[in-house]
Amino acid sequence: MTNIFDQDLDPNSANFTALSPVSFVERSAEIFGDLCSVVHGLRTYTWAQTRDRSARLAAALQSLGVGRGSTVSAMLPNTPEMVEAHYAVPALNAVLNTLNTRLDAALIAWQLNHCECTILITDREFAPVMAKALDILKTQFGRSIVVIDVCDSEYRGPGEQLGQFEYEAMLALHEPLSKLEGPQNEWDAIAVSYTSGTTGDPKGVVTHHRGAYLNAVSNVATWTMPHFPTYLWTLPMFHCNGWCFPWTVAMLAGTHVCLRRVEAAPILDAMREHRVNHYCAAPIVHSLIYNAPESMRAGIDQQVRGMVAGAAPPAAMIEGMAKIGFDITHVYGLTEVYGPASVAVKRDAWAHESLSEQTRLNGRQGVRYVLQEGMTVMDPETMTECPADGVTMGEIMFKGNIVMKGYLKNPRATQEAFAGGWFHTGDLAVMEPDRYVKIKDRSKDIIISGGENISSLEVEDAIYRHPSVLACAVVAKPDPKWGESPLAFVEVKLGATVSQAELIAHCKTLLASYKVPKEIRFEEIPKTSTGKIQKFQLRERAKIGT
């Protein structure tokens, strides 16, 4: 039924624009075009230059047929080209697929085929694995794609050019688009990112322009970020599109400080040289910083604010960062919610608590982001909210604008994830009396190591391929460096023999290095009467080391 407020008050180009983070780039170039946008070794760009380079990339991609619904994949480290891809590809209403640089060739080829990639932008450093991936893509899937090679000025190592186009040459050949516009419909896909599922099969998480825009804004509100921040790229931009921070930094006309390598010395050198004041990372990277010799941190006298997620941060990490004066904010999320979607908001009263109590409070997963409509802990069977008693366990669930469109070409998984009108995270938690959420266990058998997801079933499948293995189960083992690492329990076939070193070497031929178990224990695996492995018992063994 219409009313007087519906009459002759339709949306039009003057009063309605689809939300897209691409608009942040245009605004910063227009108003703050003279300010520094990107620093990468000897290269520096202003916002006017970054906008120009992104618009030239968009024009080049458009000339190759990229448009709405096209997929452009990027195999890039944290470089200016990766920043520009986050601006150029969405401006064409195309879909950006950022590839994990740690993956093996077979999985990369599978992802390129699944998302129907037409253009690949790849750094020379990754030429060996990408050459294999492109060969698998052609021979196994019958697909050939256009390759654009990036010859980064800061890369000195080997690596051949795989395609017929070179990035800088392409930019030089094309006039920039007049405007980075974005989509007509903010529900259009902006990115597809792959995450491991409980079955071991990757799922393509499809996100939209509206969600990316709103989460970029939420990052600002959550962190109370000022204008013109200097942001260090320790978090891989391939990880949930850098938690939307490529767009957050554009919104605030800040400076992207790029790093090809995430190591203590270059991180601290960059913080000192460029007066970095914000960065994001998994717990292991923060640990690198506070465990570094004090001399390496000399001269960093500005307030540095770090955001931590990817795995529950160890208490030692939170305490360590506090002792060196870094201000750490703990956030929680998943690829399906654009990276962080909840935060352990610090209250003033916490500052009066002991360091151990502050560590406990800050170690919780917290409350929903300001632009996320709902976050709670529910019984997944009854879909009723668990009491905020800090005891009753349920599943963390989200709803709102900062939730994915769904899983690419996987309607069943999408329906299951959204059952009951909420997004089911698969993480088991309690809600404490102040309504802050605390994870207690994972219903998904996913191991989060150094901020990267590892499917336990994928690792088990690799171990099972060894002829001496009768049974195996892989669980997460607490790891002081990586947060978690894969621990394998193995039963050997009667009459067969195999050593830990042999099995680890076997796994290295089938898995990316970070997925290979750090330890293998040869012992009986607990099972139910029907033969189902009881992983909860193995998790307890992993914790106590028996």
PyMOL commands that set and color helices and strands:
alter all, ss='L'
color gray80, all
select helices_A, chain A and resi 22-31+47-63+80-91+105-114+124-141+167-173+209-223+240-243+245-251+264-274+283-291+294-297+315-323+335-337+348-352+355-362+411-417+419-421+456-464+500-508+513-515+535-544
alter helices_A, ss='H'
color red, helices_A
select strands_A, chain A and resi 36-40+43-46+71-75+95-98+117-123+146-150+165-166+189-196+202-208+230-232+255-257+278-281+305-308+327-334+339-343+367-368+374-379+384-385+394-399+406-407+423-431+437-442+446-449+452-455+469-479+483-492+519-522
alter strands_A, ss='S'
color yellow, strands_A
deselect
rebuild
show_as cartoon
